[in-house]
Amino acid sequence: MQIKKSLLAPFALIASAFGAGPVRAEENLGDFLTHHISNSYEWHPVPGVTLHLPHWMVGGIDMGISQHVLMMFIAGGLLILLFAMGGRRKRNAPTGRLGHALEALVIYMRDEVVEPNLGKKEAPKWLPFFLTMFFFFLALNLISLIPGFSAATGNVNFTATMALMVFIVYNVAGMVHNGPGHYIVNVVPKGVPLFVLPIIALIEFMGLFTKAVALCIRLFANMTAGHILILSLTGLIIVFKSYYVAIGFLPMTLFIYLIEVLVAFLQAYIFTLLSALFVGMAIHQEH
C-alpha cells in the first residue's frame, strides 16, 4: 500500500528539518545523510529558509563562521543566559527551579568527578575548567537534537581540537606539578625488568597520545551514529512511501530520539570524567 503525497508531507518536513535541506522521495538517502552531518556555510533553521554564513580566508586559513562554529556561539550564549538567570541567589541559596537544577549538576560534578580524581586540595582550582567543559558539551549535544540545528560534537575536527586541548592540559599540568624531568621519567613504571623496559616505555608513551585519541573518537562516533540512525529511519519513510514503514519506523525513531537525549548527557559526562581522570593521573603519579 502506498502513501499519498499529502500524507508523506509531515515526514518530509521532519526529515527536512533534521537534514537542513529539502527532502524528496526520489532523493538518494546517502546524499541526504551526508548533507546533514557535513559542515557548511549555509544554515537552514527552518525548512525553506537559508542563511548564508560569513566565509573568508586569512593567510590561507579558513576563518569563516561555519554552521558548526555558529552552534558553538549559540551554545555559549545559551549557557551565559542560563547561568545569569539561574545564578541568582538569596541567603546563599538559588531562588528558582533553574538555579536548583544547575546547582545540583555543579555539586554532582564536583563531588563525583573532580574531587575523586584530583583530590580535595586540587579540586577547587580545576573545578571551573571541568564545569565549563561539561556544560559546553552538554549544550552542544542538546541543541543538536533540535530540528534545524546541527551537531558540532559530531564533527571530528571539533572533537579532535577538544581532545588536543585536554592532551596539552594534562601533560602541562603534570610537568608543572611534578617537574618536567620527574614527570617524563615517571611515565614509565618503576621496577620493570630490563628486557621488557623498552616495550613498556614505548607503550606508556604511546598511551599519552591514545588517551586523547580515545576522547576524540568516542564523542565524535557516538554523536554521529545517533544522528545518522534517526535520519536513516526518518528518510526510509520517505524513500519507501509505505504505510507499514511509517507505522513501524516513526515510533522507533521517537524512541531513538529519547535515547539520544540520554546520550547527550552521558557523552558530556564521560568526556569530562575521562579528562579529569587523565589530569589526576598526570598530577598524582603513582609510579
RODO-2510 file (C-alpha; in nm, 4 decimals, decimal comma):
residues 287
     n   res          X          Y          Z
     1     m     0,0000     0,0000     0,0000
     2     q     0,1406     0,3382    -0,0994
     3     i     0,1230     0,6634     0,0956
     4     k    -0,0347     0,9580    -0,0810
     5     k     0,1838     1,2620    -0,1347
     6     s    -0,0189     1,4688     0,1126
     7     l     0,0288     1,2078     0,3853
     8     l     0,4009     1,1982     0,3124
     9     a     0,4420     1,5720     0,3729
    10     p     0,4734     1,5638     0,7566
    11     f     0,7542     1,3085     0,7383
    12     a     0,9280     1,5070     0,4658
    13     l     0,9043     1,8148     0,6880
    14     i     1,0632     1,6303     0,9811
    15     a     1,3410     1,4889     0,7646
    16     s     1,3951     1,8266     0,6022
    17     a     1,4257     1,9958     0,9408
    18     f     1,6812     1,7464     1,0671
    19     g     1,8655     1,7313     0,7413
    20     a     1,8892     2,1059     0,6919
    21     g     1,7625     2,0836     0,3371
    22     p     1,4645     1,9762     0,1255
    23     v     1,3968     1,6033     0,1093
    24     r     1,2359     1,4491    -0,1967
    25     a     1,1060     1,0958    -0,2260
    26     e     1,3471     1,0254    -0,5083
    27     e     1,6485     1,1794    -0,3330
    28     n     1,9393     0,9490    -0,2568
    29     l     1,9345     0,8642     0,1143
    30     g     2,3141     0,8563     0,1310
    31     d     2,3378     1,2111    -0,0048
    32     f     2,0732     1,3211     0,2422
    33     l     2,2690     1,1778     0,5372
    34     t     2,5984     1,3211     0,4141
    35     h     2,4392     1,6625     0,3687
    36     h     2,3192     1,6609     0,7293
    37     i     2,6347     1,5501     0,9083
    38     s     2,8686     1,7642     0,6947
    39     n     2,9683     2,1156     0,7919
    40     s     2,8735     2,4024     0,5591
    41     y     2,8374     2,7786     0,5287
    42     e     2,4619     2,7603     0,4897
    43     w     2,2211     2,7212     0,7793
    44     h     1,8597     2,6119     0,7412
    45     p     1,6958     2,6958     1,0778
    46     v     1,3543     2,6017     0,9369
    47     p     1,2597     2,4260     0,6124
    48     g     1,2626     2,6668     0,3203
    49     v     1,4808     2,9283     0,4949
    50     t     1,8523     2,9527     0,4120
    51     l     2,1006     3,1763     0,5929
    52     h     2,4372     3,2272     0,4237
    53     l     2,7110     3,2420     0,6876
    54     p     3,0216     3,4641     0,6506
    55     h     3,3125     3,2888     0,4828
    56     w     3,6567     3,4395     0,4379
    57     m     4,0210     3,3319     0,4175
    58     v     4,3009     3,4926     0,6196
    59     g     4,6554     3,3961     0,5239
    60     g     4,5329     3,0774     0,3621
    61     i     4,3409     2,9789     0,6757
    62     d     3,9636     2,9468     0,6673
    63     m     3,8377     3,1927     0,9315
    64     g     3,4690     3,1856     0,8332
    65     i     3,1807     3,1112     1,0671
    66     s     3,0575     2,7727     0,9528
    67     q     2,7392     2,6049     1,0684
    68     h     2,9179     2,4134     1,3459
    69     v     3,1037     2,7248     1,4619
    70     l     2,7683     2,9018     1,4802
    71     m     2,6385     2,6196     1,7011
    72     m     2,9284     2,6866     1,9400
    73     f     2,8371     3,0552     1,9620
    74     i     2,4727     2,9658     2,0214
    75     a     2,5660     2,7121     2,2918
    76     g     2,7945     2,9646     2,4609
    77     g     2,5257     3,2340     2,4504
    78     l     2,2648     2,9975     2,5935
    79     l     2,4962     2,8998     2,8794
    80     i     2,5661     3,2629     2,9658
    81     l     2,1919     3,3330     2,9653
    82     l     2,1030     3,0224     3,1693
    83     f     2,3645     3,0840     3,4371
    84     a     2,2787     3,4544     3,4532
    85     m     1,9191     3,3549     3,5255
    86     g     1,9950     3,0519     3,7419
    87     g     2,2811     3,2134     3,9311
    88     r     2,0562     3,4468     4,1270
    89     r     2,0781     3,3635     4,4959
    90     k     1,9079     3,4680     4,8165
    91     r     2,0589     3,3818     5,1521
    92     n     2,3227     3,1745     4,9724
    93     a     2,0594     2,9552     4,8035
    94     p     1,9195     2,9505     4,4478
    95     t     1,5988     3,1446     4,4023
    96     g     1,4304     2,9301     4,1364
    97     r     1,3988     2,5838     3,9904
    98     l     1,6572     2,6551     3,7214
    99     g     1,9084     2,7601     3,9850
   100     h     1,8453     2,4461     4,1891
   101     a     1,8847     2,2257     3,8796
   102     l     2,2125     2,3909     3,7808
   103     e     2,3428     2,3756     4,1374
   104     a     2,2604     2,0032     4,1543
   105     l     2,4650     1,9399     3,8385
   106     v     2,7536     2,1526     3,9671
   107     i     2,7604     1,9738     4,3041
   108     y     2,7414     1,6337     4,1364
   109     m     3,0322     1,7116     3,9032
   110     r     3,2345     1,8447     4,1963
   111     d     3,1688     1,5525     4,4319
   112     e     3,1603     1,2638     4,1838
   113     v     3,4017     1,3685     3,9080
   114     v     3,6552     1,6358     4,0049
   115     e     3,7303     1,5646     4,3719
   116     p     3,7649     1,1831     4,3374
   117     n     4,0129     1,2215     4,0516
   118     l     4,2142     1,5260     4,1585
   119     g     4,1707     1,5285     4,5356
   120     k     4,0124     1,7916     4,7579
   121     k     4,3267     2,0076     4,7558
   122     e     4,3465     2,0404     4,3771
   123     a     3,9722     2,0262     4,3022
   124     p     3,8877     2,3965     4,3689
   125     k     4,1489     2,5087     4,1135
   126     w     4,0256     2,2695     3,8438
   127     l     3,6506     2,2787     3,9043
   128     p     3,5761     2,5834     3,6798
   129     f     3,7634     2,4220     3,3895
   130     f     3,5754     2,0918     3,4077
   131     l     3,2372     2,2559     3,4702
   132     t     3,2861     2,4727     3,1619
   133     m     3,3783     2,1645     2,9604
   134     f     3,0795     1,9637     3,0821
   135     f     2,8147     2,2302     3,0286
   136     f     2,9566     2,3365     2,6911
   137     f     2,9467     1,9811     2,5561
   138     l     2,6043     1,9248     2,7087
   139     a     2,4649     2,2394     2,5447
   140     l     2,6104     2,1432     2,2062
   141     n     2,4741     1,7895     2,2328
   142     l     2,1245     1,9025     2,3301
   143     i     2,0821     2,1790     2,0719
   144     s     2,1920     1,9340     1,8005
   145     l     1,8697     1,7419     1,8717
   146     i     1,6572     2,0445     1,7819
   147     p     1,5340     2,0255     1,4198
   148     g     1,7246     2,2758     1,2082
   149     f     2,0332     2,2725     1,4302
   150     s     2,3442     2,0637     1,3615
   151     a     2,5809     1,8562     1,5725
   152     a     2,9135     2,0319     1,6261
   153     t     3,0165     1,7433     1,8522
   154     g     2,9638     1,5156     1,5513
   155     n     3,2448     1,6979     1,3700
   156     v     3,5762     1,5147     1,4120
   157     n     3,7665     1,8434     1,3728
   158     f     3,5900     1,9833     1,6780
   159     t     3,6334     1,6719     1,8926
   160     a     3,9987     1,6413     1,7854
   161     t     4,0614     2,0034     1,8867
   162     m     3,8993     1,9492     2,2258
   163     a     4,0980     1,6283     2,2751
   164     l     4,4199     1,8110     2,1787
   165     m     4,3392     2,0790     2,4355
   166     v     4,2943     1,8130     2,7056
   167     f     4,6177     1,6417     2,5919
   168     i     4,8108     1,9667     2,6371
   169     v     4,6400     2,0397     2,9689
   170     y     4,7128     1,7083     3,1396
   171     n     5,0741     1,6964     3,0191
   172     v     5,1479     2,0565     3,1151
   173     a     4,9702     2,0093     3,4499
   174     g     5,1798     1,7008     3,5215
   175     m     5,5027     1,8822     3,4350
   176     v     5,4147     2,1893     3,6412
   177     h     5,3106     1,9830     3,9435
   178     n     5,5923     1,7265     3,9369
   179     g     5,8623     1,8977     3,7333
   180     p     5,9296     1,8173     3,3644
   181     g     6,2070     1,5644     3,4255
   182     h     6,0299     1,3851     3,7087
   183     y     5,7042     1,3711     3,5108
   184     i     5,8641     1,2231     3,1983
   185     v     6,0697     0,9694     3,3935
   186     n     5,7695     0,8568     3,5954
   187     v     5,5593     0,7913     3,2861
   188     v     5,7328     0,4519     3,2786
   189     p     5,6575     0,2304     3,5820
   190     k     5,9460     0,1548     3,8146
   191     g     6,0616    -0,1992     3,8809
   192     v     6,0051    -0,3228     3,5261
   193     p     6,2513    -0,5960     3,4182
   194     l     6,5208    -0,4588     3,1917
   195     f     6,4458    -0,6902     2,8981
   196     v     6,0857    -0,5611     2,8659
   197     l     6,1606    -0,1993     2,9630
   198     p     6,1850    -0,0700     2,6012
   199     i     5,8479    -0,2218     2,5115
   200     i     5,6779    -0,0942     2,8287
   201     a     5,8307     0,2521     2,7816
   202     l     5,7016     0,2666     2,4236
   203     i     5,3537     0,1542     2,5318
   204     e     5,3391     0,4058     2,8171
   205     f     5,4471     0,6986     2,5978
   206     m     5,2020     0,5957     2,3275
   207     g     4,9371     0,5847     2,5991
   208     l     4,9801     0,9596     2,6499
   209     f     4,8538     1,0084     2,2930
   210     t     4,5943     0,7300     2,2800
   211     k     4,4126     0,8858     2,5758
   212     a     4,3450     1,1966     2,3681
   213     v     4,2573     0,9906     2,0593
   214     a     4,0037     0,7940     2,2630
   215     l     3,8397     1,1178     2,3788
   216     c     3,8161     1,2412     2,0207
   217     i     3,6756     0,9244     1,8648
   218     r     3,4314     0,8381     2,1450
   219     l     3,2439     1,1696     2,1376
   220     f     3,2505     1,2015     1,7580
   221     a     3,1393     0,8436     1,6891
   222     n     2,8571     0,8355     1,9443
   223     m     2,7008     1,1659     1,8440
   224     t     2,7355     1,0994     1,4703
   225     a     2,5948     0,7467     1,4984
   226     g     2,2857     0,8652     1,6842
   227     h     2,2048     1,1337     1,4299
   228     i     2,2619     0,9001     1,1357
   229     l     2,0283     0,6436     1,2909
   230     i     1,7490     0,8975     1,3456
   231     l     1,7882     1,0411     0,9954
   232     s     1,8056     0,6962     0,8364
   233     l     1,4799     0,5850     0,9950
   234     t     1,3079     0,9108     0,9016
   235     g     1,4486     0,9081     0,5490
   236     l     1,3408     0,5496     0,4849
   237     i     0,9798     0,6508     0,5445
   238     i     1,0158     0,8958     0,2565
   239     v     1,2033     0,6505     0,0347
   240     f     0,9666     0,3543     0,0743
   241     k     0,6443     0,5596     0,0765
   242     s     0,4669     0,2820     0,2660
   243     y     0,2092     0,2911     0,5457
   244     y     0,3780    -0,0068     0,7073
   245     v     0,7209     0,1578     0,7074
   246     a     0,5754     0,4791     0,8537
   247     i     0,3820     0,2955     1,1267
   248     g     0,6854     0,0822     1,2150
   249     f     0,9640     0,3390     1,1884
   250     l     0,8095     0,6516     1,3416
   251     p     0,7666     0,5080     1,6963
   252     m     1,1154     0,3605     1,6709
   253     t     1,2524     0,6962     1,5608
   254     l     1,0921     0,8706     1,8582
   255     f     1,2364     0,6050     2,0893
   256     i     1,5868     0,6516     1,9456
   257     y     1,5414     1,0283     1,9802
   258     l     1,4709     0,9897     2,3525
   259     i     1,7777     0,7701     2,3865
   260     e     1,9801     1,0428     2,2149
   261     v     1,8731     1,2876     2,4870
   262     l     2,0243     1,0480     2,7412
   263     v     2,3346     1,0065     2,5242
   264     a     2,3749     1,3866     2,5141
   265     f     2,4118     1,3937     2,8936
   266     l     2,6156     1,0726     2,9029
   267     q     2,8755     1,1762     2,6457
   268     a     2,9289     1,5177     2,8069
   269     y     2,9729     1,3420     3,1414
   270     i     3,2111     1,0755     3,0065
   271     f     3,4316     1,3270     2,8238
   272     t     3,4602     1,5368     3,1410
   273     l     3,5130     1,2334     3,3637
   274     l     3,7934     1,0923     3,1486
   275     s     3,9553     1,4349     3,1177
   276     a     3,9518     1,4732     3,4967
   277     l     4,0922     1,1209     3,5308
   278     f     4,3784     1,1948     3,2901
   279     v     4,4654     1,5220     3,4649
   280     g     4,4533     1,3484     3,8035
   281     m     4,6820     1,0685     3,6781
   282     a     4,9290     1,3252     3,5453
   283     i     4,9327     1,5284     3,8685
   284     h     4,9341     1,2371     4,1114
   285     q     5,1765     0,9949     3,9511
   286     e     5,1685     0,6643     4,1368
   287     h     5,4838     0,5103     3,9895
***
